[in-house]
Amino acid sequence: MSIGLENIIKDLEKQVAYLQGKNAYYEQDGIGKLYHALNRKANEMAELLNKTSLTAIDIDDPKIKTFERLQKIWVDAGTISASIKALEVLAGINQEVTADKKEVVQVNKKPFSPENMADAVGELAGKRI
């Protein structure tokens, strides 16, 4: 074969490999990836809200926009959390498949609180084991 044809074949093989990679990218679980991305952003929003003290913000100074920015975050938090929950169901995240694999059971996570801990411990509370 001539060198020109070998170069054309190599270029076409590179193009095929590139297009196969691009096709594989679009076959990934986009809903699951979107769920995890939004969940990560919600955690970042929570960290930002937790580290900012409202008492430390000078709300009388019109040049400081910190309060308005925080307010925008907590106004949008409900929309983002609703989107996360909807994507969680669509992507099948946090769901268990039962033994017959026909019925999907939603796993409910209880928030961590002293009351839930007491319920979990039950009659063991206050006893030495």
MARTOR-248014 format. One line per 10 residues: their letters; for each residue x, y, z of C-alpha. Coordinates in Angstrom, 1 decimal. Layout:
a) X/Y/Z; ...
***
This chain:
msigleniik) 0.0/0.0/0.0; 1.1/3.5/-0.5; 1.9/5.8/2.4; -1.0/8.1/1.5; -3.5/5.3/1.8; -2.0/4.2/5.1; -2.3/7.7/6.5; -5.9/7.9/5.3; -6.7/4.5/7.0; -5.0/5.7/10.3
dlekqvaylq) -7.0/9.0/10.2; -10.2/7.1/9.6; -9.4/4.7/12.5; -8.8/7.6/14.8; -12.1/9.2/13.6; -14.0/5.9/14.3; -12.4/5.6/17.7; -13.4/9.2/18.6; -17.0/8.7/17.4; -17.3/5.5/19.3
gknayyeqdg) -16.1/7.2/22.5; -18.5/10.1/21.9; -21.4/7.5/21.4; -20.4/5.7/24.6; -20.5/9.1/26.4; -24.1/9.6/25.4; -25.1/6.1/26.4; -24.1/6.8/30.0; -26.7/7.4/32.7; -27.3/11.1/32.3
igklyhalnr) -30.1/11.2/34.9; -27.9/9.6/37.5; -25.1/11.9/36.8; -27.4/14.9/36.9; -28.7/13.7/40.3; -25.2/13.4/41.7; -24.2/16.8/40.3; -27.2/18.5/41.9; -26.8/16.7/45.1; -23.1/17.9/45.3
kanemaelln) -24.3/21.5/44.6; -26.9/21.2/47.3; -24.2/20.1/49.8; -22.0/23.1/48.7; -25.0/25.4/49.2; -25.6/24.0/52.7; -21.9/24.4/53.6; -22.0/28.0/52.3; -25.1/28.8/54.3; -23.7/27.1/57.5
ktsltaidid) -20.4/28.9/57.4; -21.9/32.4/56.9; -23.2/34.1/60.0; -26.1/36.4/59.4; -25.2/38.4/62.5; -21.8/39.1/61.0; -23.2/40.7/57.8; -23.5/44.4/57.7; -27.0/44.7/56.2; -27.1/48.5/56.4
dpkiktferl) -24.2/48.9/53.9; -25.8/48.9/50.4; -22.4/47.9/48.8; -22.4/44.6/50.6; -24.5/42.1/48.7; -23.8/39.0/50.9; -27.3/38.9/52.4; -29.0/39.2/49.0; -26.8/36.4/47.6; -27.5/34.1/50.6
qkiwvdagti) -31.2/34.9/50.2; -31.1/33.8/46.6; -29.5/30.5/47.6; -32.1/29.7/50.2; -35.0/30.7/47.9; -33.7/28.3/45.2; -33.0/25.5/47.7; -36.6/24.2/47.6; -36.5/23.9/43.8; -33.2/22.2/43.8
sasikalevl) -34.2/19.7/46.5; -37.4/18.9/44.7; -35.4/18.3/41.5; -33.0/16.0/43.4; -35.8/13.9/44.8; -37.5/13.6/41.3; -34.2/12.6/39.7; -33.6/10.1/42.5; -36.8/8.3/41.6; -36.2/8.5/37.9
aginqevtad) -32.7/7.2/38.1; -33.7/4.5/40.6; -31.1/5.7/43.2; -31.6/4.6/46.8; -34.0/1.9/45.9; -33.8/-1.8/46.7; -35.1/-4.6/44.5; -37.0/-7.2/46.3; -36.3/-10.9/46.0; -38.7/-11.4/43.1
kkevvqvnkk) -37.1/-8.4/41.4; -40.5/-7.2/40.1; -41.3/-4.7/42.9; -39.0/-1.8/43.8; -39.0/-0.7/47.4; -38.0/2.9/48.3; -35.4/3.1/51.0; -36.3/5.8/53.5; -33.5/7.4/55.4; -34.4/8.8/58.8
pfspenmada) -32.7/12.0/59.8; -30.1/11.6/62.5; -31.6/12.9/65.8; -31.6/11.9/69.4; -35.2/10.7/69.1; -34.4/8.4/66.2; -31.4/7.1/68.1; -33.6/6.3/71.1; -36.1/4.6/68.9; -33.4/2.5/67.3
vgelagkri) -31.9/1.5/70.7; -35.4/0.8/72.1; -35.3/-1.2/75.3; -31.5/-1.3/75.4; -31.4/2.4/76.5; -29.8/2.8/79.9; -28.8/-0.9/80.2; -25.2/-2.1/80.4; -24.4/-4.9/78.2
***
